Amino acid sequence: TSASGSSRRNALFMEKRQGVDFSVMVDPEDVGLSHTRVRRSCPTAGNWLRRALKRLPICPCDSIIDIGCGKGAAMRILLDFPFSRVDGVEIADPIAAVARENFKTLGVPEERCRVYTKDAAEFCDLDAYNHIYFYNPFPPDVMSRCVANICNSLDRRPRKMSLIYNHPSCHQDIASCGRFAKFAEYDSEWGNKIYVYRN
């Protein structure tokens, strides 16, 4: 616990020096939302995600979207990999605004990295992506609608797709849709896992 606390303090210090904010956590109630719709906005642990991504075949023609991206902590990591686009969806406009300002401060071109303010259950503009990332962003009823939107996108534009799910609390919602199978499992922070699915 002390080591993780020290690491978090170091991250906050470095971010303050850079003029960005990826790591300060936000509870749903802080932005007028409910725990029944979304989870707390908190950053992905970078080392665990990087290890999983290094084992995936990623090429410059690939694009990824982080659904429930928060302030963009995972997107920052994803930008270190050769994705042509790294986009995000965040329901809370104040949090999405922080993410946009973070990437503007870091000088990331908008054509490579965009953050949309939208409810994930209603976000259907998925046809441009062949990888999707989740970090336990919402409860099962929202995840099931999100998975349905992904399946509809695959019907419109058939393609190979990977889902990368950190802390997969809604694994059953993905497994039961009949379109994806888990093909890899990696360790993550706090004793959790990262599951990778392919269609």
Buried (B, 14 or more C-beta within 10 A) or exposed (E): EEEEEEEBEEBBEEBEEEEBBBBEEBEBEEBEBEEEBBBBBBBBBBEBBBEBBEEBEBEEEBBBBBBBBBBBBBBBBBBEBEBEBBBBBBBBEEBBBBBBBBBEEBEBEEEBBBBBBBBBBEBBEBEEBBBBBBBBBBBEEBBBBBBBBBBEBBEEEEEEBBBBBBBBBBBEBBBEBEBBEBEBEBEBBEEBBBBBBBB
